[in-house]
Each structure stands twice: as structure tokens, then as C-alpha cells.
Amino acid sequence: MTSISTTINTQTETPQNRGYFPSSFYVANVMEIFERLAWYGFFTLSSLYMTNSVSQGGLGLSDAERGTIQGVIPFLLYLLPVFTGALGDRFGYKHMFFLAFSIMTPGYYLLGQVSGFWPFFAVLLFVAIGAAIFKPLVVATVSRSTNDGNRALGFGIFYTMINVGGFVGPIVAGLVKGISWDWVFSVAACWIAVNFLLLLFYREPRIADSMPASQSRSRSDQSVFSDIAQVLKNRRFVVYLLLMSGFWACYNQLFLTLPLYLRDFVDTAPLLAWVESFSPSVAGAISEGSQGQISPEFITAFNFGSILILQIGISQLSKRFASLQVLISGTCVMAASFLWMGFGPAIGGAGIVLAVIAFSVGEMLTSPKSQEYVAESMPSAQAALFMGYYFLSMALGFLAAGLLSGWGYGYVAKTLGRPDWMWGGFAALSVCCACALLWYHRRLPKIT
């Protein structure tokens, strides 16, 4: 994230000013907060909900079933925007936002009303379709409502809003989970419903206000399928997508596997006792329904919290180094955090909190640079095209993450009783990704 002055000259306030953003920019950012409050409020707790017994209010699914859902549904969620992104240009952003919210609002509520693998899978797929419509629209709004002078600041604000939702959403969900699991889904539906009100203030952004004509691509000139064919011809980019999908497969274990590991293998009672010595009410809130342990979502929330605090400073520091160097370093830091989780919870919850913060440092180094590297190394005339298809690596990563989590946790951690081996495996995969990125940079510098 780049820090840019937001000073506004009121005498010459036009869309080309560095600090000026039209109203649609701010509405889109607030809508993103509420959408992320709903998604992360649900997704961070989804592993617990799906594997908790029916008597505990969960679905009682196996780890294999849980991993399949968490792999396939997010895979489709990140894949579908390749096709849904064109709908906003054809039917108007405001109409498509309304459709997305009309799908997600009842979808989140119904997640708490169904039971069994296939009904839950079907309803979550319904939610994913709504989210897949929403995602490209909100990013396109931010892009169209910024210009060359303020785009870095605009997207910096946007990514901060994502982390605000990611930090607050799981905390609120964790608190209402103490009342009932149904409240988690009802609150998520309410978060989305707020966006119907915000939509009243939304105005369609104009292309002329943002990107130069050379960067705007007409969907009538080139179809989605011809875009895919063009991307697949670039061997270097395809290899990069595959390598980054390995990174995302490891990254997502924080949300898919860590909550279960905290529930089943980590003693957070000493950390809870320390919190209780300062504030019994806070200790009671974060342990509600967890039988003297801190509920996992309050541990994983340190990921988003540390990003909100540290991201700007780490981004400024990483500017001094080449993108690939930062990519490799961040992936290795993430590998070290996995080893920390698996082999070093000697101090219980406090040790895992430190491991989550270390993981977050790796994420802050790697995630922004992974996109910056695309912008630096791919054909500049096609930057928008390749940046859009970069998210396919996240789709593949989610698919692999869910399957690996289902097998790794269900068999290695629980059946074999060796969660340290499981985390060691994720660490080894992260190191392999780092080594493969180094090989990629040295062996495929000129291939297109």
C-alpha cells in the first residue's frame, strides 16, 4: 500500500485531482466493508460449524466433506468473476449490485436453516454466485472512480476496508455464536441487507472519469473466451499462476485448518486466565461456549488486526527490494510460521498468537508483491487483462487448500495424532513454492 497525500484543492476539485474521489468510490468502499463483515464472519467460523456435532449446533460433517465444501465453493467464487465481470458493463453496475445483494441476503440466512452436506453445499453455492457478481463490480467501481494521480491511494483505502471487515466480522460472529449459531448467519444476512440502503446513494461511475482510453477494454471487441485463449498462450504467466496457486493453498490454512487445530490441540486456558486478570467481562466474551478456552476466531482475528496496523510500514520497507525477492522472503516467513504453529505451541495460546502475527507478516510481504510482479513482468499493453486473470491462481489455491485441509487434518492430525507433521507439510509446501519462484525467475525470464 502506498501512502499518498489526500489534500484537496477546493477551487479545482475535479476527478483528476490526486485526493478527490467521487461519491461512488466511498459508497463502494463502505459496501465492501459490509460484504466482508458477512463473508469473514461466516468463513472464519465455517470449519468449526461444519465439523461440530449436531448436538453442539453444527452440521456434524466429516473433515473430508468439510474440505470439499471449502475447496470447491471458493474455487467457483473466484472463477466466476471471469464471466460475471462483463454483466455490469452490459446491464449497469447498480442493477447488478442489487441482484448480488438479493442473492446473498437470503443465502446467508438459509445457511443456518439447512442441514446435511448437499443442502449446505447448494445454499453456499448460491451465496458464492452472489459474491462472484459483487466482486468485479466493486473493484471496477474503485478503478473507474480513480485516476493515475490517486489510484494507488484509492486501492490502498479499498484494501484497508477489506481488512476492517475481516477484523470486525469474525469478532462479532464469535460474540453472537455464544447465543446461537443461527445468530451468526442472521447477522451475516443483516450485514448484506445494509447494502440495499447504501445502494440508494450509489451512482454509476463513468469510464471517462478514471482510466485512459488505452486501458479500457470493450467486451464487445474481445470475448471472455478469446481473452482466456490469449492468456493461455503466455507460458510464463500460466506457470506463474500455477506457482502462486501453491502459495494460496498454504495461505488459506489459516482460515480452514487453524481454527480446528486451536479447538482440538491447543490449550488456551493460560492465555484466557491472563486476559481474565485484566477484564473478566472480556474473558467471558471470548470464551463463550468454548469450555474455558478462547474461541478460535478471536485468535485468528490477530491476522487482520496486525495487517491494519503494520501493512503500510511493511509496504514502505519492501519498496526497497525487488518484487521477487520480497515474494520469496514472505513465503519463507509463512513457512516458518507454520512450523511455529505445529512444533512450538509450548506456551499455548500466546505462542499461537505470535505465530499468527508472524504469518501475517509473510502475507503482508507476499500478497501485494504477487500482484505487483504481474504488473512489472507481463506485457504492459495488456496489464489489465493479466491482472484480472491473476485471480485464477486464488481460485486454484482455494480448491487445493480445501482438499489438503480435509485430508491433512482428518488423517494426519486426527487419525495419526500428528498435527506437527501436518503443519510441517504445509511449511514444506511453502518452501517448495519459494524455491519454484526462484527457479521461475531465473529460467523463464523471456518466455511469453
C-alpha positions in Angstrom: 0.0 0.0 0.0 1.4 3.4 -0.9 0.9 6.5 1.2 -0.2 9.5 -0.9 -1.4 12.9 0.3 -5.1 13.3 0.3 -5.1 17.1 0.3 -7.9 18.5 -1.8 -7.8 21.8 -3.6 -11.4 23.0 -3.3 -11.0 25.5 -6.1 -10.1 23.0 -8.7 -11.9 19.9 -7.4 -12.1 17.6 -10.4 -11.9 13.8 -10.9 -8.3 14.3 -12.0 -7.1 15.7 -8.6 -5.0 13.3 -6.6 -7.0 13.5 -3.4 -10.5 13.7 -4.9 -12.8 10.7 -5.2 -16.4 10.8 -6.5 -19.2 9.6 -4.2 -19.4 6.2 -5.9 -15.9 5.5 -4.6 -16.9 6.0 -1.0 -20.2 4.1 -1.3 -18.3 1.1 -2.9 -15.8 1.0 -0.1 -18.5 1.0 2.6 -20.4 -1.7 0.7 -17.1 -3.7 0.6 -16.9 -3.4 4.4 -20.3 -4.8 5.0 -19.8 -7.6 2.4 -16.5 -8.6 4.1 -18.2 -8.4 7.5 -20.6 -11.1 6.3 -18.1 -13.3 4.5 -15.3 -13.3 7.1 -17.8 -13.5 9.9 -19.1 -16.8 8.4 -16.0 -18.1 6.7 -13.6 -17.8 9.7 -16.1 -19.9 11.7 -17.1 -22.3 8.9 -14.7 -25.1 9.8 -16.0 -25.1 13.4 -19.6 -25.0 12.3 -19.3 -27.8 9.7 -17.4 -30.2 12.0 -19.2 -29.5 15.3 -21.7 -32.2 16.2 -25.4 -31.6 15.6 -25.9 -31.6 19.4 -23.4 -28.6 19.6 -25.4 -26.8 16.9 -23.1 -27.7 14.0 -23.6 -29.8 10.9 -21.6 -32.9 12.0 -19.7 -33.2 8.7 -16.5 -35.2 8.3 -13.2 -33.4 7.6 -13.3 -34.7 4.1 -16.8 -33.3 3.5 -15.8 -30.0 5.1 -12.6 -29.8 3.0 -14.6 -30.5 -0.2 -17.0 -27.6 0.5 -14.2 -25.2 1.5 -12.3 -26.1 -1.6 -14.9 -26.2 -4.3 -17.2 -23.3 -3.3 -14.4 -20.6 -3.0 -12.8 -22.0 -6.2 -16.1 -21.2 -8.1 -16.4 -17.9 -6.3 -13.0 -16.7 -7.6 -13.5 -18.4 -11.0 -17.0 -17.0 -11.9 -15.9 -13.3 -11.9 -14.1 -14.1 -15.1 -17.6 -14.3 -16.6 -19.8 -12.2 -14.3 -17.4 -9.2 -14.7 -19.0 -8.4 -18.0 -22.5 -8.2 -16.7 -22.0 -4.9 -15.0 -21.0 -3.3 -18.3 -24.0 -4.8 -20.1 -26.8 -4.2 -17.5 -25.4 -1.5 -15.3 -23.5 -1.7 -12.0 -26.4 -0.6 -9.8 -28.7 -3.2 -11.2 -26.1 -6.0 -10.8 -25.3 -4.8 -7.2 -29.0 -5.1 -6.4 -29.0 -8.7 -7.9 -25.9 -9.7 -5.9 -27.4 -8.4 -2.6 -30.8 -10.1 -3.4 -28.9 -13.4 -3.7 -26.6 -13.1 -0.7 -29.0 -11.7 1.9 -31.4 -14.7 1.9 -28.5 -17.0 1.1 -26.6 -16.2 4.3 -29.7 -16.6 6.4 -30.6 -20.0 4.8 -27.1 -21.3 5.6 -28.2 -21.6 9.2 -31.5 -23.3 8.3 -30.3 -26.3 6.3 -28.6 -29.4 7.5 -26.6 -32.1 5.7 -23.8 -31.9 3.1 -25.7 -31.3 -0.1 -28.3 -28.8 1.2 -25.5 -26.7 2.8 -23.3 -27.1 -0.3 -26.2 -25.8 -2.5 -27.0 -22.8 -0.3 -23.4 -21.8 0.0 -23.0 -22.1 -3.8 -26.0 -19.7 -4.0 -24.1 -17.3 -1.7 -20.9 -17.7 -3.8 -22.8 -16.7 -7.0 -23.9 -13.5 -5.4 -20.4 -12.8 -4.2 -19.0 -13.6 -7.6 -21.3 -10.9 -9.1 -20.4 -8.4 -6.4 -16.6 -8.8 -6.5 -15.8 -7.5 -10.0 -18.4 -4.7 -9.7 -16.8 -3.2 -6.5 -13.3 -3.5 -7.9 -14.4 -1.9 -11.2 -16.1 0.9 -9.3 -12.9 1.7 -7.4 -10.9 1.5 -10.7 -13.3 3.7 -12.6 -13.6 6.3 -9.8 -9.8 6.8 -9.6 -7.2 8.1 -12.0 -3.5 7.9 -12.5 -2.9 10.5 -9.8 -4.9 8.8 -7.0 -5.3 5.2 -8.0 -2.6 3.9 -5.6 -4.3 5.8 -2.7 -7.7 4.6 -3.8 -6.8 0.9 -3.8 -4.9 1.4 -0.6 -8.1 2.6 1.0 -10.0 -0.2 -0.6 -7.7 -3.0 0.8 -7.8 -1.4 4.2 -11.6 -1.6 4.1 -11.3 -5.3 3.3 -9.2 -5.8 6.4 -11.6 -3.8 8.5 -14.3 -6.2 7.6 -12.0 -9.1 8.1 -11.1 -8.0 11.6 -14.5 -7.0 12.9 -16.6 -9.7 11.2 -15.2 -12.7 13.0 -15.2 -10.9 16.3 -18.9 -10.0 16.0 -19.7 -13.5 14.8 -17.7 -15.0 17.7 -19.7 -13.0 20.2 -23.1 -13.9 18.7 -22.1 -17.5 18.3 -22.3 -17.6 22.1 -26.0 -17.0 21.8 -26.7 -19.4 19.0 -25.1 -20.5 15.7 -28.3 -19.2 14.0 -27.3 -15.7 15.0 -24.0 -16.0 13.0 -26.0 -16.4 9.8 -28.7 -13.9 10.7 -26.1 -11.2 11.4 -24.3 -12.0 8.2 -27.6 -11.6 6.3 -28.2 -8.3 8.1 -24.7 -7.0 7.1 -25.5 -7.6 3.4 -29.0 -6.1 3.8 -27.4 -2.8 4.9 -26.0 -2.5 1.4 -29.5 -2.1 -0.1 -29.7 1.2 1.8 -26.2 2.2 0.6 -27.2 1.4 -3.0 -29.6 4.3 -2.8 -26.6 6.7 -2.8 -24.7 4.8 -5.5 -24.1 6.5 -8.8 -22.7 4.7 -11.9 -19.1 5.6 -12.4 -18.0 6.9 -15.8 -15.1 5.5 -17.7 -14.0 9.0 -18.7 -13.5 9.9 -15.0 -10.9 7.3 -14.5 -8.9 5.1 -16.9 -7.4 6.4 -20.1 -9.0 5.1 -23.2 -5.9 2.9 -23.9 -6.6 0.9 -20.7 -10.4 0.5 -21.1 -11.3 -2.8 -22.8 -14.6 -3.2 -24.6 -16.2 -6.6 -24.0 -17.7 -6.3 -27.5 -14.3 -6.1 -29.1 -13.0 -9.2 -27.4 -14.9 -12.0 -25.8 -14.1 -13.7 -22.5 -13.2 -16.9 -24.3 -10.7 -15.1 -26.6 -9.2 -13.5 -23.5 -8.7 -16.9 -22.0 -7.0 -18.2 -25.1 -4.7 -15.1 -25.2 -3.8 -15.7 -21.5 -3.1 -19.4 -22.0 -0.7 -18.6 -24.8 1.6 -16.8 -22.4 3.5 -19.7 -21.0 5.3 -17.6 -18.4 2.1 -16.2 -17.0 0.5 -19.7 -16.8 3.5 -21.1 -14.9 3.3 -18.1 -12.5 -0.4 -18.8 -11.9 0.3 -22.4 -11.0 3.1 -21.5 -8.6 1.1 -18.8 -6.9 -1.8 -21.3 -6.5 0.5 -23.3 -4.3 1.1 -20.2 -2.2 -2.7 -19.6 -1.8 -3.2 -23.2 -0.9 -0.9 -22.7 2.0 -2.2 -19.3 2.9 -5.8 -20.4 3.3 -4.9 -22.9 6.0 -5.1 -20.0 8.4 -8.9 -20.0 7.9 -9.6 -23.6 7.1 -7.3 -25.6 9.4 -6.1 -23.3 12.2 -9.5 -22.9 13.9 -9.9 -26.7 14.2 -6.3 -27.1 15.4 -6.9 -24.4 18.1 -10.1 -26.2 19.2 -8.7 -29.7 19.4 -5.0 -29.4 20.2 -4.0 -26.1 21.7 -4.6 -25.2 25.4 -5.5 -21.5 25.5 -6.7 -21.6 29.2 -3.5 -19.9 30.5 -3.9 -17.1 28.0 -7.6 -16.8 28.9 -6.6 -16.6 32.6 -4.2 -13.8 31.8 -7.0 -11.9 30.0 -9.3 -12.5 32.9 -6.9 -10.9 35.3 -7.4 -7.7 33.4 -11.0 -7.9 32.4 -13.3 -10.8 33.4 -16.0 -9.5 31.1 -13.7 -9.7 28.0 -12.5 -13.1 29.1 -16.1 -14.3 29.4 -17.0 -12.9 25.9 -14.1 -14.5 24.1 -14.6 -17.9 25.8 -18.4 -18.1 25.5 -19.3 -21.7 24.6 -15.7 -22.9 24.5 -15.4 -24.5 27.9 -12.7 -22.5 29.5 -10.8 -21.9 26.2 -10.5 -18.9 23.9 -12.8 -19.4 20.9 -10.6 -19.8 17.8 -11.9 -16.8 15.9 -10.5 -14.4 18.4 -7.0 -15.9 17.8 -7.3 -15.7 14.0 -8.5 -12.1 14.3 -4.9 -11.1 15.1 -4.2 -11.7 11.4 -6.5 -8.9 10.2 -5.6 -6.7 13.2 -1.9 -6.9 12.6 -2.4 -6.1 8.9 -4.4 -3.0 9.7 -1.5 -1.8 12.0 1.6 -2.9 10.1 0.7 -3.1 6.3 1.7 0.5 5.4 5.0 0.3 7.2 5.9 -3.1 5.7 4.9 -2.0 2.2 7.1 1.1 2.6 10.0 -1.2 3.7 9.5 -3.7 0.9 9.7 -0.9 -1.8 13.5 -1.1 -1.4 13.7 -4.6 -2.8 12.8 -6.3 -6.0 9.3 -7.8 -6.1 10.5 -11.4 -6.5 12.9 -11.1 -3.5 10.0 -9.9 -1.3 7.8 -12.7 -2.7 10.3 -15.4 -1.8 11.1 -13.9 1.6 7.4 -13.6 2.5 6.7 -17.2 1.5 9.6 -18.4 3.7 8.3 -16.3 6.7 4.9 -18.0 6.2 6.6 -21.4 6.2 8.4 -20.5 9.5 5.0 -19.5 11.0 3.6 -23.0 10.1 6.5 -24.7 11.8 5.9 -22.4 14.8 2.2 -23.5 14.9 3.0 -27.2 14.7 6.1 -27.6 16.8 6.0 -24.6 19.2 2.7 -24.2 21.0 4.6 -24.7 24.2 3.2 -21.5 25.7 -0.3 -22.4 24.5 -2.5 -19.7 23.0 0.1 -16.9 23.4 2.5 -18.9 21.2 -0.1 -19.4 18.5 -0.9 -15.6 18.6 2.7 -14.9 17.9 2.7 -17.5 15.1 -0.4 -15.8 13.6 1.3 -12.4 13.7 4.4 -13.9 12.0 2.1 -15.5 9.4 0.6 -12.1 8.8 4.0 -10.5 8.2 4.6 -13.1 5.5 1.2 -12.3 4.0 1.9 -8.6 4.0 5.1 -9.1 2.2 3.8 -11.6 -0.3 0.2 -10.8 -1.2 0.7 -7.2 -2.5 4.0 -8.1 -4.3 2.4 -11.1 -6.0 0.2 -8.6 -8.0 2.9 -6.0 -8.4 5.2 -8.7 -10.0 2.5 -9.3 -12.6 2.4 -5.6 -13.5 6.2 -5.5 -13.8 6.8 -8.6 -15.8 3.8 -9.1 -18.1 3.3 -7.1 -21.3 2.4 -3.6 -20.3 -0.1 -3.1 -23.1 -2.1 -6.0 -21.6 -1.7 -5.2 -17.9 -5.4 -5.0 -17.1 -6.0 -8.4 -18.8 -3.3 -10.2 -16.9 -4.2 -8.6 -13.6 -7.7 -9.8 -14.0 -6.7 -13.4 -14.7 -4.2 -13.4 -11.9 -7.1 -14.2 -9.5 -7.4 -17.6 -11.2 -4.4 -18.5 -9.0 -6.5 -17.8 -5.9 -9.3 -20.0 -7.3 -7.0 -22.9 -7.8 -5.3 -22.2 -4.4 -8.7 -22.4 -2.6 -9.5 -25.7 -4.3 -6.2 -27.2 -3.3 -6.4 -25.7 0.2 -9.8 -27.3 0.9 -8.7 -30.7 -0.2 -5.4 -30.5 1.6 -7.0 -29.3 4.8 -9.7 -32.0 4.7 -7.1 -34.8 4.2 -4.3 -33.3 6.3 -6.4 -32.5 9.3 -8.7 -35.5 9.1 -6.0 -38.1 8.6 -2.6 -36.7 9.6 -3.7 -34.6 12.6 -6.6 -36.6 14.0 -6.2 -40.2 12.8 -2.4 -40.3 13.1 -2.4 -37.9 16.0 0.4 -35.8 14.4 -0.7 -32.2 13.8 3.0 -31.3 13.8 3.5 -33.4 10.7 0.5 -31.6 9.1 1.9 -28.2 9.8 5.4 -29.4 8.7 3.8 -30.5 5.4 2.3 -27.0 4.9 5.7 -25.5 5.7 7.5 -27.8 3.2 5.0 -26.8 0.5 5.6 -23.2 1.2 9.3 -23.6 0.9 8.8 -25.5 -2.4 6.8 -22.6 -3.7 9.6 -20.2 -2.7 12.2 -22.4 -4.5 10.0 -22.7 -7.5 9.5 -19.0 -7.7 13.3 -18.5 -7.7 13.6 -21.1 -10.5 10.9 -19.5 -12.4 12.6 -16.1 -12.3 15.9 -17.5 -13.5 14.7 -19.9 -16.1 11.7 -18.2 -17.7 12.7 -14.5 -17.9 11.9 -14.1 -21.6 9.3 -16.7 -22.4 5.9 -15.3 -23.4 
